[in-house]
């Protein structure tokens, strides 16, 4: 397996991947609002072959397989623990037209012109070289094949921003403007994403703003525990003073209380849905 995104591979095969696998239903609930826009843009039809990039524990891959019917869905991810969970869940749900592969989408040896549609629910935000990765994905799409993905949007009205601000009053958090590492904070700008896709050989690029509401927990206490269990948060706080971390936890819990609505903590998350097509001629090498 050829991996160029070594840092991400280490994280997703370590604590972060295990946390997602162990809490897969909770993460699926968190991200459920993105599924409707994603599949509306994907346009999967019976008989289609679908590639799910950064499939994680396989929720969207299974959904794609059910839409493809006589077709097939393949989920690709770096994370061994998440893929193990994906395979188990697909077997439990008796979905047979789905398979999962471990690999780095930037270098994975996809068959040429294999898939009708490629989708991703946020997994495209972690590429070390986004242009190279999307070019590789483009090569495995049939000429005219469709790409659809959803990702975050820096709109200034993300409820989670207030939660990070509450945490940052007590502990040091990375500044997105200074941190150019792959991740959600650095794949939100429309012009940047458009340039990546066109540079990778895609055409007909359309960006659609979307807005979703995500459930973070039963109440503020539950949601706080979930957020502080996330891999990036644990990484940010690894060297923090324990007393400061406790203060940050209390601040986050207080910041979440106004979002307790109908037995759940619900936060608004703005995002993008991008769609594009592979050129009828060959994609760039």
N, C-alpha and C positions, 0 to 999 in steps of 0.2 A: 504494500500500500504506500503510494507516494504522497507524503504529507509535506506541504510547504508552510501551512499555518500551524506551526509547532506549538506556539503558546496557547492557541485556542484548543488544540487537540489535547494538551495536558489538562486544561481546565475541564473540558467536557468529558474526559475519561477519568477525572478525579472527583472531587467533592461535588462540583457543580452538576456534572452529569448524573451522579447518584442522587442528588437532591431532586432533580427533575424527575428521574425515574421513580423514586419513592413517593413523590407528590404529584404524579402525572395527572390525576383527575383534578387536582386543585389548579394546576397550571392550565389545563384544558378549559376549566371554568373561567379563569382569568382572561384567556385569549379568545373565548368563544365569539365575542362580538366582531372579530376580524374575519370570521369564516364566511359570513354572508357576502360582504364586498369582494373577498378573494374569489369565491366560486362564481359570482356574477360576472367577474372579469375574465375568468378562465374559460368559460364556455365549453366545458367538457361534455362530449357526446358519447353515446354508446359505441363501443368499438375503439375508442381512443386509447393510445398509450400515453401515460402521464408520468412525468418525473417530478417528484416532490423534493426540493432542495432544502437541506437543513430540516429534515422531517421530524427530528426529535423522537418523541414517543409514539408518533405515527397517527395522531388523530386526523390530520388533513390527508394523509396518504389513504387511510381507510375510507374517508369521505369521497376522495377522488375515485377509488376503486368501485365504490357503490354507484357512482355516476357513470363510470365507464362501462359497467355491466360486462359485456363480452370482451371488453378491452382489458387493460392491465395497468396497475400503478406500481411504480418503484420509488421507494423512499431512500434517500441518501443522507447520511449524517456522519460526523466525526466520532460521535459518542457511542462506545460499546454498551455502557449501561442503559442508555436510552433506547438503543436498537433492540436490546434483549427484551425490554419492556414492550416495545412496539410489536415484536413478533409474538409474544405471549398474548397480548390483547387481541391481535388479529386472529389468532387461533381460537381464543375464547369466544370471539364474535363470529367465528366460522366464515371469515372473509377469505376466499381462496385465490382471488385474482390480484394479489398484492405480494410483493417481496421487498426486502430491505437489504441495503448494502452499506458497508462502512467505507468511507472515503472522503477525500477533500475535493470538493466540486471544482476547484481551480485546476487540479491535475488529474482527476479521475479519468481513466480510459473509457469514456463513454463510446458506444457504437455510433458511427456517423449516421445522421438523419434517421434516428430511431424513434423519436417521440413526437406526438402531435402537439402536446401542451407541456410546459414546465411551470410549476407553481412554487411559491414559498410564502409561508406565514412568518416573516421576520428572519428566516435563516440566512438571508443574503446580506445581512448587516455586518458579518464577521469576516469577510474575505480579506486576506492580506493584500491581494492585488485584484480589486474588483473588476477591472477591465479584462484581465486575463481569465478570471473566473466566468464572467458572463460570456466571453467569447467561446470558452469551452462548453458552456451550457448551450450556446447557440449552435455549435457544431452538431450536437446530438439531437437538435430539433430538425424536423423535416423542413425543407424550404417552404416558407410561409407559415411555419409553426408558430404557436402563440406562447408568449411569456406573460405571466400574471403574478404579481407579488404585492404584499402589503408591508409597510414599515412605518416608523414613527414620523411625526411632522412637528417641526419647531414653530409653533403658532403663538406661543405666549399664553394659551389657555388650557394647559395641561395641569390637571389637579395634582398630579404627582410632583410637579415642581415645588409646590408648597410643602410637601412632605420632605423632599430633599433639603429645602431651605431650613426647616425645623431641625433636621439632623445636623446640618452644617453649622448651626450656631454653637455646637458643642464638640464636634470632631471635624477633622480635615477631610474634604471630599475632592475628587479630581475636578479640575476645571475643563469642561468640554472644549473650550477655545484653545487650551494648551495641550490637551491629550489627543494625539492623532491615532491612537490605537484603534483597531477595528472594534465596532460595537454600536449599539443603538444610538449613542449620543453623537456619532459621527456619520450617520447615514440618514439625515433628515432633510437636507437641502435639495429642493427640486432641481435647481440648475446643475448641481453636482451629479445627482443621480441620472439626469437626462444626458449629461456629457459622458458618463460611464457607459450607458446603454448604447449611445450612438458610436462611441469609440470601440465598443465590442461588436459592432456590425448589425445592431438591431435598427429597425425602422418602425414607422407608425407609432412612435412613443406617445402615450397619453397618460398624464398624471391627473388623478381625481382625488380631491380632498375627501377624507372620510372622518367620521366621528363615532367613537364607540364608548360604551360605558363598561368598565371592567369591575368584577367583584374580587376584592382582595381578602375577604374573610367574613366571619359571622358578625364580629364586632371589632372595635378598635384594638382591644387586647389581642385577639386572634390575628388580625391583619398585621399588627406590629411584629408579632413573632414570626409570621411568614416572611415579611420583608427583611427582617434581620437574619433570616436563614438563607437568603439569596447568596449565591457565590460571590458576585461583585461586592456586595455590602460587607460580607465577611473579609474579603480581600482589602477593601478600603480601611476597615477597622482593625486589621491584624496587629498594628502597633499602637493603637489608641490606648490611652489610660482607661482602665476599667471604670473608674468613677465617671469619666467623661462619656463613656459608652452608655452607662446607666442613665445619665442625664439626657443623652440623645434619644434613648429608647422612650423615656417618659415624654419628651417633647414630641416625638412622632406619634405616640399614642394620643396625646392631647390634640394634635393636628388632625388626626383621623376621625375623632369623635363627631365633628359636624357632618361627616359623610356616612354615618350610620343611618341607612334608609331601608325600611321594610325588612329588618332582620339581616342586613348585610352591609358591608362597607363598599360603596360604589363610587368610583372615580372616573371622570371623563378623560379619555385619551384621544387626542387628535392624531390622525395618521394620513398616509398616502396610499392609494392603490395605483400601481403602475401596470400598464399593459403595453406590449410591444410585439412585433413579429420578426422572425428571422427573415433576412433578405432572401429573395429567390435565387440569388447567386451565392457563392461561398462566402462564409464569414471570414474575417481576418485571422491570420495565424497567430 
